[in-house]
Amino acid sequence: MVWYHNPHGCYTSKSAYSWLLLKEMGYGPHRFLWKALWKLDTLPKIRVFVWRVGHEILPMNCKITSIRQGFDNGCPRYGAETETMLHALKDCPTSKAVLSTRGWSKSFIFKNYDHCIDWLEDLMRVLDKRAMADLMTTLWNCWNNRNNFIFRGKEEEAKQI
């Protein structure tokens, strides 16, 4: 008998515990998405960025608010009620303008998602590898534009990003 959740095929209580944790956290079903994303022809820093987006671990205002009381969790650019990862990369007016000018399907820009990982999976289903790599680079540029606005007070127009 082989235990498929361990690289050696052996069952251990540690491998079972790890498998249960991953299953509970929701990372297990996305295993194929991550394999495909890691194989994209992009810079390593962009692949790491996309991994952070998928796990929603970038320092968004809503995350910082959960750690530090008194911190404003709204969008620093447009004053949306809560700045989430999806808001910053997809729903914020600047990000929407960038994605629209690049010609991405409006259904992926305006469709509502609960988690970034769901959005990324939908994109992976319809885009080819080159288009997905271009989109990941565009999202990375949107993130950098957001950070330049927050930390340097500079923001580029959608056509320049």
TORKEZA-558188 format. One record per atom (N, C-alpha, C, O): residue in one letter; x, y, z; residue number from 1; atom name. Coordinates in Angstrom, 3 decimals. Layout:
N
R;a;X;Y;Z;NUM;CA
...
END
This chain:
161
R;m;0.838;-1.174;0.000;1;N
R;m;0.000;0.000;0.000;1;CA
R;m;0.891;1.248;0.000;1;C
R;m;1.902;1.294;0.701;1;O
R;v;0.511;2.255;-0.786;2;N
R;v;1.321;3.468;-0.932;2;CA
R;v;0.536;4.669;-0.429;2;C
R;v;-0.649;4.817;-0.730;2;O
R;w;1.199;5.523;0.337;3;N
R;w;0.616;6.771;0.840;3;CA
R;w;1.081;7.878;-0.099;3;C
R;w;2.259;8.236;-0.102;3;O
R;y;0.159;8.422;-0.901;4;N
R;y;0.513;9.375;-1.947;4;CA
R;y;0.829;10.775;-1.422;4;C
R;y;1.280;11.628;-2.186;4;O
R;h;0.606;11.021;-0.166;5;N
R;h;0.825;12.358;0.390;5;CA
R;h;2.198;12.490;1.033;5;C
R;h;2.449;13.425;1.794;5;O
R;n;3.077;11.556;0.726;6;N
R;n;4.451;11.582;1.215;6;CA
R;n;5.357;11.261;0.026;6;C
R;n;5.063;10.329;-0.723;6;O
R;p;6.452;12.005;-0.170;7;N
R;p;7.316;11.753;-1.333;7;CA
R;p;7.883;10.338;-1.386;7;C
R;p;8.179;9.834;-2.470;7;O
R;h;8.037;9.693;-0.238;8;N
R;h;8.583;8.338;-0.196;8;CA
R;h;7.493;7.264;-0.243;8;C
R;h;7.804;6.076;-0.318;8;O
R;g;6.230;7.667;-0.199;9;N
R;g;5.133;6.723;-0.244;9;CA
R;g;4.833;6.046;1.073;9;C
R;g;4.022;5.122;1.127;9;O
R;c;5.483;6.496;2.143;10;N
R;c;5.292;5.889;3.466;10;CA
R;c;4.341;6.738;4.301;10;C
R;c;4.418;7.966;4.311;10;O
R;y;3.452;6.057;4.995;11;N
R;y;2.549;6.756;5.900;11;CA
R;y;3.268;7.039;7.213;11;C
R;y;3.875;6.153;7.816;11;O
R;t;3.184;8.303;7.642;12;N
R;t;3.646;8.671;8.981;12;CA
R;t;2.587;9.574;9.579;12;C
R;t;1.804;10.188;8.854;12;O
R;s;2.561;9.656;10.882;13;N
R;s;1.589;10.549;11.508;13;CA
R;s;1.875;11.997;11.106;13;C
R;s;0.949;12.801;10.991;13;O
R;k;3.145;12.333;10.893;14;N
R;k;3.512;13.689;10.475;14;CA
R;k;2.948;13.996;9.084;14;C
R;k;2.407;15.080;8.866;14;O
R;s;3.068;13.054;8.142;15;N
R;s;2.550;13.297;6.794;15;CA
R;s;1.023;13.380;6.802;15;C
R;s;0.443;14.173;6.061;15;O
R;a;0.372;12.571;7.629;16;N
R;a;-1.088;12.632;7.735;16;CA
R;a;-1.529;13.960;8.329;16;C
R;a;-2.498;14.561;7.865;16;O
R;y;-0.821;14.419;9.352;17;N
R;y;-1.147;15.698;9.979;17;CA
R;y;-0.951;16.841;8.980;17;C
R;y;-1.795;17.733;8.889;17;O
R;s;0.149;16.819;8.233;18;N
R;s;0.409;17.855;7.225;18;CA
R;s;-0.679;17.851;6.160;18;C
R;s;-1.164;18.906;5.751;18;O
R;w;-1.057;16.656;5.714;19;N
R;w;-2.097;16.550;4.701;19;CA
R;w;-3.420;17.111;5.216;19;C
R;w;-4.107;17.835;4.495;19;O
R;l;-3.782;16.786;6.448;20;N
R;l;-5.023;17.300;7.025;20;CA
R;l;-4.988;18.815;7.162;20;C
R;l;-5.983;19.485;6.888;20;O
R;l;-3.855;19.358;7.581;21;N
R;l;-3.729;20.813;7.697;21;CA
R;l;-3.884;21.489;6.345;21;C
R;l;-4.617;22.470;6.221;21;O
R;l;-3.202;20.975;5.337;22;N
R;l;-3.300;21.564;4.007;22;CA
R;l;-4.715;21.463;3.464;22;C
R;l;-5.220;22.399;2.843;22;O
R;k;-5.345;20.333;3.698;23;N
R;k;-6.720;20.144;3.235;23;CA
R;k;-7.648;21.138;3.924;23;C
R;k;-8.516;21.726;3.280;23;O
R;e;-7.468;21.327;5.230;24;N
R;e;-8.301;22.247;5.998;24;CA
R;e;-8.088;23.692;5.553;24;C
R;e;-9.037;24.473;5.493;24;O
R;m;-6.849;24.043;5.244;25;N
R;m;-6.541;25.415;4.855;25;CA
R;m;-6.912;25.694;3.404;25;C
R;m;-6.923;26.853;2.989;25;O
R;g;-7.209;24.683;2.639;26;N
R;g;-7.652;24.889;1.273;26;CA
R;g;-6.545;24.900;0.234;26;C
R;g;-6.805;25.236;-0.922;26;O
R;y;-5.321;24.547;0.599;27;N
R;y;-4.233;24.588;-0.364;27;CA
R;y;-4.157;23.328;-1.212;27;C
R;y;-3.625;23.366;-2.321;27;O
R;g;-4.665;22.239;-0.724;28;N
R;g;-4.568;20.984;-1.442;28;CA
R;g;-5.165;21.014;-2.837;28;C
R;g;-4.501;20.583;-3.780;28;O
R;p;-6.387;21.501;-3.014;29;N
R;p;-7.005;21.481;-4.336;29;CA
R;p;-6.291;22.363;-5.362;29;C
R;p;-6.503;22.199;-6.563;29;O
R;h;-5.464;23.278;-4.916;30;N
R;h;-4.815;24.218;-5.827;30;CA
R;h;-3.420;23.760;-6.246;30;C
R;h;-2.663;24.521;-6.848;30;O
R;r;-3.094;22.533;-5.928;31;N
R;r;-1.763;22.003;-6.206;31;CA
R;r;-1.391;22.141;-7.682;31;C
R;r;-0.254;22.499;-7.991;31;O
R;f;-2.318;21.867;-8.600;32;N
R;f;-2.021;21.928;-10.030;32;CA
R;f;-1.852;23.364;-10.500;32;C
R;f;-1.059;23.637;-11.401;32;O
R;l;-2.590;24.274;-9.897;33;N
R;l;-2.420;25.694;-10.225;33;CA
R;l;-1.005;26.142;-9.900;33;C
R;l;-0.356;26.807;-10.708;33;O
R;w;-0.528;25.777;-8.715;34;N
R;w;0.812;26.209;-8.313;34;CA
R;w;1.882;25.603;-9.203;34;C
R;w;2.863;26.269;-9.532;34;O
R;k;1.707;24.354;-9.595;35;N
R;k;2.681;23.730;-10.496;35;CA
R;k;2.744;24.488;-11.819;35;C
R;k;3.827;24.745;-12.345;35;O
R;a;1.584;24.841;-12.348;36;N
R;a;1.546;25.571;-13.620;36;CA
R;a;2.132;26.970;-13.474;36;C
R;a;2.860;27.436;-14.350;36;O
R;l;1.817;27.640;-12.368;37;N
R;l;2.347;28.993;-12.167;37;CA
R;l;3.861;28.995;-12.012;37;C
R;l;4.532;29.897;-12.514;37;O
R;w;4.409;27.996;-11.324;38;N
R;w;5.863;27.945;-11.134;38;CA
R;w;6.590;27.679;-12.443;38;C
R;w;7.774;27.993;-12.565;38;O
R;k;5.896;27.103;-13.428;39;N
R;k;6.532;26.811;-14.713;39;CA
R;k;6.441;27.968;-15.708;39;C
R;k;7.025;27.890;-16.789;39;O
R;l;5.722;29.035;-15.366;40;N
R;l;5.592;30.162;-16.288;40;CA
R;l;6.941;30.826;-16.530;40;C
R;l;7.801;30.863;-15.649;40;O
R;d;7.105;31.342;-17.725;41;N
R;d;8.358;32.001;-18.103;41;CA
R;d;8.324;33.462;-17.641;41;C
R;d;8.086;34.372;-18.435;41;O
R;t;8.562;33.664;-16.362;42;N
R;t;8.624;35.008;-15.783;42;CA
R;t;9.814;35.066;-14.836;42;C
R;t;10.460;34.056;-14.559;42;O
R;l;10.082;36.246;-14.357;43;N
R;l;11.149;36.405;-13.377;43;CA
R;l;10.772;35.704;-12.074;43;C
R;l;9.593;35.654;-11.724;43;O
R;p;11.744;35.167;-11.357;44;N
R;p;11.442;34.503;-10.082;44;CA
R;p;10.709;35.414;-9.099;44;C
R;p;9.829;34.947;-8.376;44;O
R;k;11.050;36.702;-9.057;45;N
R;k;10.381;37.603;-8.110;45;CA
R;k;8.900;37.754;-8.439;45;C
R;k;8.089;37.995;-7.544;45;O
R;i;8.541;37.615;-9.711;46;N
R;i;7.124;37.700;-10.088;46;CA
R;i;6.404;36.423;-9.693;46;C
R;i;5.258;36.478;-9.245;46;O
R;r;7.050;35.270;-9.849;47;N
R;r;6.434;34.009;-9.402;47;CA
R;r;6.208;34.026;-7.889;47;C
R;r;5.160;33.585;-7.416;47;O
R;v;7.172;34.525;-7.138;48;N
R;v;7.016;34.619;-5.678;48;CA
R;v;5.893;35.596;-5.343;48;C
R;v;5.100;35.342;-4.436;48;O
R;f;5.821;36.706;-6.064;49;N
R;f;4.739;37.670;-5.859;49;CA
R;f;3.381;37.014;-6.080;49;C
R;f;2.468;37.196;-5.276;49;O
R;v;3.241;36.250;-7.166;50;N
R;v;1.966;35.584;-7.461;50;CA
R;v;1.636;34.562;-6.385;50;C
R;v;0.472;34.413;-6.014;50;O
R;w;2.636;33.860;-5.880;51;N
R;w;2.406;32.920;-4.783;51;CA
R;w;1.863;33.670;-3.569;51;C
R;w;0.936;33.202;-2.909;51;O
R;r;2.439;34.830;-3.278;52;N
R;r;1.964;35.634;-2.146;52;CA
R;r;0.552;36.152;-2.390;52;C
R;r;-0.256;36.221;-1.465;52;O
R;v;0.258;36.514;-3.624;53;N
R;v;-1.100;36.957;-3.964;53;CA
R;v;-2.080;35.814;-3.733;53;C
R;v;-3.119;36.004;-3.100;53;O
R;g;-1.759;34.639;-4.239;54;N
R;g;-2.647;33.483;-4.095;54;CA
R;g;-2.903;33.098;-2.654;54;C
R;g;-3.985;32.615;-2.319;54;O
R;h;-1.918;33.308;-1.803;55;N
R;h;-2.073;32.999;-0.382;55;CA
R;h;-2.514;34.218;0.429;55;C
R;h;-2.680;34.143;1.647;55;O
R;e;-2.699;35.338;-0.266;56;N
R;e;-3.156;36.591;0.346;56;CA
R;e;-2.321;36.965;1.568;56;C
R;e;-2.856;37.243;2.642;56;O
R;i;-1.006;36.965;1.385;57;N
R;i;-0.123;37.287;2.509;57;CA
R;i;0.664;38.577;2.302;57;C
R;i;1.562;38.881;3.087;57;O
R;l;0.344;39.334;1.264;58;N
R;l;0.995;40.635;1.100;58;CA
R;l;0.413;41.618;2.116;58;C
R;l;-0.728;41.448;2.545;58;O
R;p;1.166;42.633;2.503;59;N
R;p;0.702;43.557;3.549;59;CA
R;p;-0.367;44.534;3.062;59;C
R;p;-0.075;45.691;2.758;59;O
R;m;-1.581;44.063;2.996;60;N
R;m;-2.716;44.913;2.631;60;CA
R;m;-3.217;45.629;3.877;60;C
R;m;-2.967;45.187;4.999;60;O
R;n;-3.916;46.725;3.680;61;N
R;n;-4.414;47.488;4.829;61;CA
R;n;-5.333;46.663;5.719;61;C
R;n;-5.305;46.823;6.939;61;O
R;c;-6.147;45.784;5.137;62;N
R;c;-7.030;44.959;5.968;62;CA
R;c;-6.225;43.987;6.827;62;C
R;c;-6.625;43.690;7.953;62;O
R;k;-5.097;43.486;6.319;63;N
R;k;-4.237;42.593;7.113;63;CA
R;k;-3.540;43.364;8.231;63;C
R;k;-3.469;42.897;9.368;63;O
R;i;-3.029;44.542;7.898;64;N
R;i;-2.322;45.354;8.892;64;CA
R;i;-3.273;45.757;10.014;64;C
R;i;-2.876;45.794;11.178;64;O
R;t;-4.523;46.060;9.673;65;N
R;t;-5.519;46.438;10.676;65;CA
R;t;-5.761;45.314;11.670;65;C
R;t;-6.006;45.574;12.848;65;O
R;s;-5.697;44.065;11.211;66;N
R;s;-5.916;42.942;12.125;66;CA
R;s;-4.762;42.786;13.113;66;C
R;s;-4.926;42.161;14.161;66;O
R;i;-3.594;43.351;12.787;67;N
R;i;-2.432;43.264;13.667;67;CA
R;i;-2.288;44.514;14.525;67;C
R;i;-1.982;44.433;15.715;67;O
R;r;-2.509;45.653;13.914;68;N
R;r;-2.279;46.936;14.586;68;CA
R;r;-3.581;47.722;14.681;68;C
R;r;-4.154;48.110;13.663;68;O
R;q;-4.036;47.948;15.880;69;N
R;q;-5.279;48.691;16.075;69;CA
R;q;-5.079;50.156;15.720;69;C
R;q;-3.993;50.709;15.893;69;O
R;g;-6.133;50.770;15.227;70;N
R;g;-6.091;52.175;14.878;70;CA
R;g;-5.564;52.444;13.478;70;C
R;g;-5.471;53.601;13.068;70;O
R;f;-5.218;51.401;12.742;71;N
R;f;-4.712;51.561;11.377;71;CA
R;f;-5.906;51.597;10.434;71;C
R;f;-6.825;50.791;10.575;71;O
R;d;-5.907;52.507;9.486;72;N
R;d;-7.010;52.635;8.535;72;CA
R;d;-6.952;51.495;7.523;72;C
R;d;-5.937;51.314;6.850;72;O
R;n;-8.027;50.731;7.413;73;N
R;n;-8.015;49.597;6.488;73;CA
R;n;-8.584;49.940;5.117;73;C
R;n;-8.759;49.048;4.287;73;O
R;g;-8.873;51.199;4.867;74;N
R;g;-9.417;51.618;3.583;74;CA
R;g;-8.365;51.717;2.496;74;C
R;g;-7.164;51.669;2.764;74;O
R;c;-8.832;51.855;1.269;75;N
R;c;-7.945;52.004;0.116;75;CA
R;c;-7.256;53.363;0.187;75;C
R;c;-7.935;54.388;0.255;75;O
R;p;-5.928;53.396;0.173;76;N
R;p;-5.221;54.669;0.288;76;CA
R;p;-5.364;55.563;-0.942;76;C
R;p;-5.144;56.771;-0.854;76;O
R;r;-5.727;54.988;-2.076;77;N
R;r;-5.840;55.790;-3.298;77;CA
R;r;-7.242;56.327;-3.523;77;C
R;r;-7.411;57.486;-3.901;77;O
R;y;-8.249;55.493;-3.293;78;N
R;y;-9.603;55.888;-3.653;78;CA
R;y;-10.596;55.817;-2.501;78;C
R;y;-11.780;56.087;-2.701;78;O
R;g;-10.151;55.465;-1.317;79;N
R;g;-11.009;55.492;-0.146;79;CA
R;g;-12.046;54.397;-0.065;79;C
R;g;-13.035;54.548;0.653;79;O
R;a;-11.858;53.300;-0.775;80;N
R;a;-12.789;52.177;-0.640;80;CA
R;a;-12.806;51.738;0.816;80;C
R;a;-11.833;51.934;1.543;80;O
R;e;-13.902;51.153;1.230;81;N
R;e;-14.076;50.798;2.639;81;CA
R;e;-12.973;49.887;3.166;81;C
R;e;-12.455;50.116;4.259;81;O
R;t;-12.610;48.863;2.409;82;N
R;t;-11.579;47.919;2.840;82;CA
R;t;-10.645;47.624;1.672;82;C
R;t;-11.093;47.315;0.568;82;O
R;e;-9.347;47.723;1.925;83;N
R;e;-8.378;47.382;0.890;83;CA
R;e;-7.963;45.930;1.073;83;C
R;e;-7.161;45.604;1.949;83;O
R;t;-8.514;45.071;0.241;84;N
R;t;-8.141;43.660;0.224;84;CA
R;t;-7.203;43.428;-0.958;84;C
R;t;-6.965;44.331;-1.761;84;O
R;m;-6.681;42.230;-1.056;85;N
R;m;-5.807;41.891;-2.170;85;CA
R;m;-6.556;42.001;-3.495;85;C
R;m;-6.034;42.547;-4.467;85;O
R;l;-7.783;41.480;-3.528;86;N
R;l;-8.574;41.568;-4.754;86;CA
R;l;-8.866;43.014;-5.117;86;C
R;l;-8.862;43.374;-6.294;86;O
R;h;-9.119;43.843;-4.112;87;N
R;h;-9.377;45.252;-4.403;87;CA
R;h;-8.145;45.903;-5.023;87;C
R;h;-8.249;46.583;-6.044;87;O
R;a;-6.991;45.699;-4.417;88;N
R;a;-5.772;46.366;-4.881;88;CA
R;a;-5.372;45.940;-6.292;88;C
R;a;-4.885;46.763;-7.067;88;O
R;l;-5.568;44.675;-6.634;89;N
R;l;-5.093;44.173;-7.922;89;CA
R;l;-6.161;44.081;-9.003;89;C
R;l;-5.832;43.999;-10.186;89;O
R;k;-7.433;44.092;-8.618;90;N
R;k;-8.487;43.887;-9.606;90;CA
R;k;-9.588;44.942;-9.548;90;C
R;k;-10.056;45.402;-10.590;90;O
R;d;-10.004;45.328;-8.353;91;N
R;d;-11.182;46.179;-8.214;91;CA
R;d;-10.891;47.667;-8.078;91;C
R;d;-11.770;48.487;-8.342;91;O
R;c;-9.693;48.032;-7.678;92;N
R;c;-9.329;49.438;-7.540;92;CA
R;c;-9.396;50.095;-8.928;92;C
R;c;-8.962;49.485;-9.905;92;O
R;p;-9.925;51.311;-9.041;93;N
R;p;-10.047;51.948;-10.364;93;CA
R;p;-8.752;51.969;-11.179;93;C
R;p;-8.788;51.771;-12.394;93;O
R;t;-7.626;52.202;-10.535;94;N
R;t;-6.357;52.202;-11.275;94;CA
R;t;-6.064;50.816;-11.835;94;C
R;t;-5.688;50.686;-13.000;94;O
R;s;-6.232;49.788;-11.023;95;N
R;s;-5.979;48.418;-11.487;95;CA
R;s;-6.949;48.016;-12.589;95;C
R;s;-6.553;47.370;-13.559;95;O
R;k;-8.219;48.394;-12.448;96;N
R;k;-9.198;48.091;-13.498;96;CA
R;k;-8.799;48.748;-14.811;96;C
R;k;-8.905;48.141;-15.877;96;O
R;a;-8.339;49.998;-14.727;97;N
R;a;-7.921;50.713;-15.936;97;CA
R;a;-6.721;50.031;-16.586;97;C
R;a;-6.663;49.904;-17.809;97;O
R;v;-5.767;49.594;-15.771;98;N
R;v;-4.583;48.908;-16.304;98;CA
R;v;-4.996;47.612;-16.988;98;C
R;v;-4.575;47.344;-18.113;98;O
R;l;-5.816;46.807;-16.320;99;N
R;l;-6.242;45.529;-16.892;99;CA
R;l;-7.082;45.740;-18.152;99;C
R;l;-6.984;44.957;-19.097;99;O
R;s;-7.903;46.787;-18.173;100;N
R;s;-8.730;47.074;-19.349;100;CA
R;s;-7.883;47.525;-20.530;100;C
R;s;-8.133;47.114;-21.664;100;O
R;t;-6.875;48.373;-20.274;101;N
R;t;-6.040;48.852;-21.379;101;CA
R;t;-5.182;47.735;-21.957;101;C
R;t;-4.758;47.815;-23.110;101;O
R;r;-4.923;46.698;-21.173;102;N
R;r;-4.136;45.564;-21.672;102;CA
R;r;-4.994;44.591;-22.469;102;C
R;r;-4.472;43.648;-23.063;102;O
R;g;-6.305;44.812;-22.487;103;N
R;g;-7.186;43.976;-23.287;103;CA
R;g;-7.643;42.693;-22.626;103;C
R;g;-8.122;41.794;-23.317;103;O
R;w;-7.514;42.574;-21.314;104;N
R;w;-7.968;41.368;-20.630;104;CA
R;w;-9.482;41.334;-20.642;104;C
R;w;-10.129;42.381;-20.650;104;O
R;s;-10.040;40.164;-20.642;105;N
R;s;-11.485;39.971;-20.694;105;CA
R;s;-12.177;40.692;-19.542;105;C
R;s;-11.780;40.573;-18.383;105;O
R;k;-13.209;41.433;-19.885;106;N
R;k;-13.954;42.187;-18.868;106;CA
R;k;-14.624;41.257;-17.857;106;C
R;k;-14.855;41.646;-16.713;106;O
R;s;-14.936;40.028;-18.277;107;N
R;s;-15.585;39.102;-17.342;107;CA
R;s;-14.675;38.785;-16.162;107;C
R;s;-15.165;38.541;-15.060;107;O
R;f;-13.359;38.784;-16.370;108;N
R;f;-12.438;38.518;-15.268;108;CA
R;f;-12.148;39.759;-14.447;108;C
R;f;-11.702;39.664;-13.303;108;O
R;i;-12.400;40.917;-15.024;109;N
R;i;-12.168;42.157;-14.286;109;CA
R;i;-13.367;42.475;-13.403;109;C
R;i;-13.198;42.927;-12.270;109;O
R;f;-14.572;42.247;-13.904;110;N
R;f;-15.773;42.660;-13.180;110;CA
R;f;-16.463;41.533;-12.414;110;C
R;f;-17.385;41.795;-11.640;110;O
R;k;-16.040;40.295;-12.612;111;N
R;k;-16.631;39.179;-11.871;111;CA
R;k;-16.187;39.247;-10.411;111;C
R;k;-15.045;39.608;-10.125;111;O
R;n;-17.077;38.903;-9.497;112;N
R;n;-16.750;38.934;-8.064;112;CA
R;n;-16.161;37.599;-7.618;112;C
R;n;-16.641;36.528;-7.990;112;O
R;y;-15.120;37.695;-6.821;113;N
R;y;-14.458;36.523;-6.252;113;CA
R;y;-14.309;36.737;-4.754;113;C
R;y;-14.204;37.871;-4.287;113;O
R;d;-14.301;35.640;-4.007;114;N
R;d;-14.078;35.725;-2.565;114;CA
R;d;-12.596;35.687;-2.221;114;C
R;d;-12.165;36.296;-1.242;114;O
R;h;-11.818;34.968;-3.028;115;N
R;h;-10.392;34.792;-2.747;115;CA
R;h;-9.581;34.974;-4.024;115;C
R;h;-10.060;34.692;-5.122;115;O
R;c;-8.366;35.440;-3.869;116;N
R;c;-7.465;35.628;-5.014;116;CA
R;c;-7.180;34.319;-5.729;116;C
R;c;-7.059;34.291;-6.953;116;O
R;i;-7.072;33.251;-4.982;117;N
R;i;-6.750;31.957;-5.579;117;CA
R;i;-7.828;31.538;-6.576;117;C
R;i;-7.516;30.921;-7.594;117;O
R;d;-9.087;31.864;-6.298;118;N
R;d;-10.176;31.534;-7.219;118;CA
R;d;-10.050;32.335;-8.514;118;C
R;d;-10.284;31.813;-9.604;118;O
R;w;-9.681;33.598;-8.379;119;N
R;w;-9.474;34.460;-9.542;119;CA
R;w;-8.323;33.929;-10.396;119;C
R;w;-8.441;33.834;-11.617;119;O
R;l;-7.218;33.587;-9.749;120;N
R;l;-6.062;33.056;-10.477;120;CA
R;l;-6.403;31.752;-11.196;120;C
R;l;-5.972;31.536;-12.329;120;O
R;e;-7.172;30.889;-10.543;121;N
R;e;-7.566;29.618;-11.177;121;CA
R;e;-8.424;29.859;-12.412;121;C
R;e;-8.220;29.220;-13.444;121;O
R;d;-9.384;30.778;-12.314;122;N
R;d;-10.211;31.094;-13.476;122;CA
R;d;-9.357;31.618;-14.626;122;C
R;d;-9.571;31.256;-15.783;122;O
R;l;-8.398;32.464;-14.303;123;N
R;l;-7.516;33.008;-15.337;123;CA
R;l;-6.680;31.910;-15.986;123;C
R;l;-6.508;31.897;-17.205;123;O
R;m;-6.162;30.991;-15.177;124;N
R;m;-5.333;29.899;-15.701;124;CA
R;m;-6.119;28.990;-16.645;124;C
R;m;-5.550;28.406;-17.568;124;O
R;r;-7.414;28.872;-16.414;125;N
R;r;-8.235;27.990;-17.250;125;CA
R;r;-8.383;28.516;-18.677;125;C
R;r;-8.512;27.730;-19.615;125;O
R;v;-8.366;29.845;-18.849;126;N
R;v;-8.663;30.401;-20.172;126;CA
R;v;-7.463;31.027;-20.875;126;C
R;v;-7.469;31.148;-22.101;126;O
R;l;-6.445;31.425;-20.138;127;N
R;l;-5.293;32.077;-20.761;127;CA
R;l;-4.207;31.060;-21.092;127;C
R;l;-4.009;30.089;-20.362;127;O
R;d;-3.509;31.291;-22.193;128;N
R;d;-2.363;30.434;-22.490;128;CA
R;d;-1.181;30.862;-21.619;128;C
R;d;-1.269;31.850;-20.889;128;O
R;k;-0.088;30.124;-21.696;129;N
R;k;1.050;30.372;-20.798;129;CA
R;k;1.631;31.767;-20.971;129;C
R;k;1.949;32.431;-19.985;129;O
R;r;1.775;32.219;-22.218;130;N
R;r;2.366;33.544;-22.462;130;CA
R;r;1.458;34.645;-21.912;130;C
R;r;1.935;35.587;-21.278;130;O
R;a;0.148;34.526;-22.154;131;N
R;a;-0.796;35.535;-21.665;131;CA
R;a;-0.831;35.547;-20.140;131;C
R;a;-0.926;36.611;-19.529;131;O
R;m;-0.755;34.369;-19.525;132;N
R;m;-0.758;34.301;-18.061;132;CA
R;m;0.510;34.933;-17.497;132;C
R;m;0.451;35.643;-16.493;132;O
R;a;1.648;34.686;-18.126;133;N
R;a;2.899;35.296;-17.672;133;CA
R;a;2.832;36.816;-17.811;133;C
R;a;3.305;37.543;-16.938;133;O
R;d;2.241;37.295;-18.913;134;N
R;d;2.079;38.743;-19.097;134;CA
R;d;1.158;39.330;-18.036;134;C
R;d;1.413;40.415;-17.514;134;O
R;l;0.083;38.607;-17.720;135;N
R;l;-0.842;39.092;-16.696;135;CA
R;l;-0.169;39.150;-15.329;135;C
R;l;-0.368;40.107;-14.580;135;O
R;m;0.617;38.144;-15.002;136;N
R;m;1.321;38.139;-13.709;136;CA
R;m;2.277;39.331;-13.615;136;C
R;m;2.394;39.959;-12.563;136;O
R;t;2.954;39.635;-14.715;137;N
R;t;3.849;40.793;-14.740;137;CA
R;t;3.050;42.084;-14.593;137;C
R;t;3.486;43.006;-13.904;137;O
R;t;1.894;42.156;-15.230;138;N
R;t;1.034;43.334;-15.112;138;CA
R;t;0.557;43.512;-13.676;138;C
R;t;0.549;44.631;-13.164;138;O
R;l;0.160;42.421;-13.020;139;N
R;l;-0.272;42.511;-11.620;139;CA
R;l;0.872;42.967;-10.726;139;C
R;l;0.663;43.750;-9.798;139;O
R;w;2.073;42.486;-10.997;140;N
R;w;3.248;42.902;-10.230;140;CA
R;w;3.482;44.401;-10.407;140;C
R;w;3.810;45.100;-9.448;140;O
R;n;3.313;44.896;-11.648;141;N
R;n;3.459;46.329;-11.908;141;CA
R;n;2.368;47.136;-11.209;141;C
R;n;2.633;48.234;-10.720;141;O
R;c;1.141;46.607;-11.155;142;N
R;c;0.055;47.282;-10.419;142;CA
R;c;0.401;47.382;-8.935;142;C
R;c;0.175;48.418;-8.309;142;O
R;w;0.949;46.309;-8.378;143;N
R;w;1.343;46.301;-6.965;143;CA
R;w;2.444;47.336;-6.713;143;C
R;w;2.395;48.069;-5.725;143;O
R;n;3.422;47.394;-7.596;144;N
R;n;4.495;48.378;-7.447;144;CA
R;n;3.967;49.800;-7.579;144;C
R;n;4.427;50.700;-6.876;144;O
R;n;3.006;50.010;-8.471;145;N
R;n;2.403;51.332;-8.626;145;CA
R;n;1.673;51.740;-7.350;145;C
R;n;1.753;52.893;-6.927;145;O
R;r;0.962;50.793;-6.739;146;N
R;r;0.281;51.055;-5.465;146;CA
R;r;1.295;51.450;-4.402;146;C
R;r;1.096;52.428;-3.681;146;O
R;n;2.382;50.693;-4.304;147;N
R;n;3.404;50.983;-3.296;147;CA
R;n;4.099;52.313;-3.554;147;C
R;n;4.421;53.032;-2.608;147;O
R;n;4.334;52.651;-4.815;148;N
R;n;4.929;53.954;-5.127;148;CA
R;n;4.017;55.091;-4.699;148;C
R;n;4.492;56.133;-4.246;148;O
R;f;2.714;54.900;-4.840;149;N
R;f;1.773;55.927;-4.390;149;CA
R;f;1.815;56.074;-2.868;149;C
R;f;1.849;57.190;-2.348;149;O
R;i;1.812;54.954;-2.162;150;N
R;i;1.782;54.990;-0.698;150;CA
R;i;3.081;55.532;-0.119;150;C
R;i;3.050;56.381;0.771;150;O
R;f;4.212;55.060;-0.605;151;N
R;f;5.488;55.385;0.030;151;CA
R;f;6.235;56.556;-0.601;151;C
R;f;7.086;57.166;0.048;151;O
R;r;5.928;56.879;-1.863;152;N
R;r;6.642;57.974;-2.529;152;CA
R;r;5.728;59.096;-2.995;152;C
R;r;6.196;60.157;-3.408;152;O
R;g;4.414;58.854;-2.926;153;N
R;g;3.465;59.868;-3.370;153;CA
R;g;3.382;59.998;-4.886;153;C
R;g;2.847;60.985;-5.390;153;O
R;k;3.905;59.009;-5.625;154;N
R;k;3.880;59.039;-7.088;154;CA
R;k;3.026;57.888;-7.600;154;C
R;k;3.089;56.768;-7.094;154;O
R;e;2.234;58.190;-8.610;155;N
R;e;1.434;57.140;-9.240;155;CA
R;e;1.442;57.366;-10.739;155;C
R;e;1.225;58.486;-11.203;155;O
R;e;1.689;56.320;-11.491;156;N
R;e;1.709;56.420;-12.945;156;CA
R;e;0.313;56.195;-13.502;156;C
R;e;-0.540;55.585;-12.857;156;O
R;e;0.094;56.698;-14.712;157;N
R;e;-1.179;56.484;-15.390;157;CA
R;e;-1.267;55.036;-15.859;157;C
R;e;-0.256;54.350;-16.013;157;O
R;a;-2.494;54.593;-16.081;158;N
R;a;-2.721;53.197;-16.467;158;CA
R;a;-1.982;52.826;-17.750;158;C
R;a;-1.522;51.692;-17.885;158;O
R;k;-1.861;53.749;-18.684;159;N
R;k;-1.202;53.452;-19.960;159;CA
R;k;0.295;53.220;-19.790;159;C
R;k;0.913;52.545;-20.613;159;O
R;q;0.881;53.771;-18.733;160;N
R;q;2.321;53.662;-18.527;160;CA
R;q;2.720;52.433;-17.717;160;C
R;q;3.884;52.033;-17.722;160;O
R;i;1.768;51.845;-17.032;161;N
R;i;2.091;50.714;-16.150;161;CA
R;i;2.311;49.461;-16.971;161;C
R;i;2.593;48.400;-16.414;161;O
END
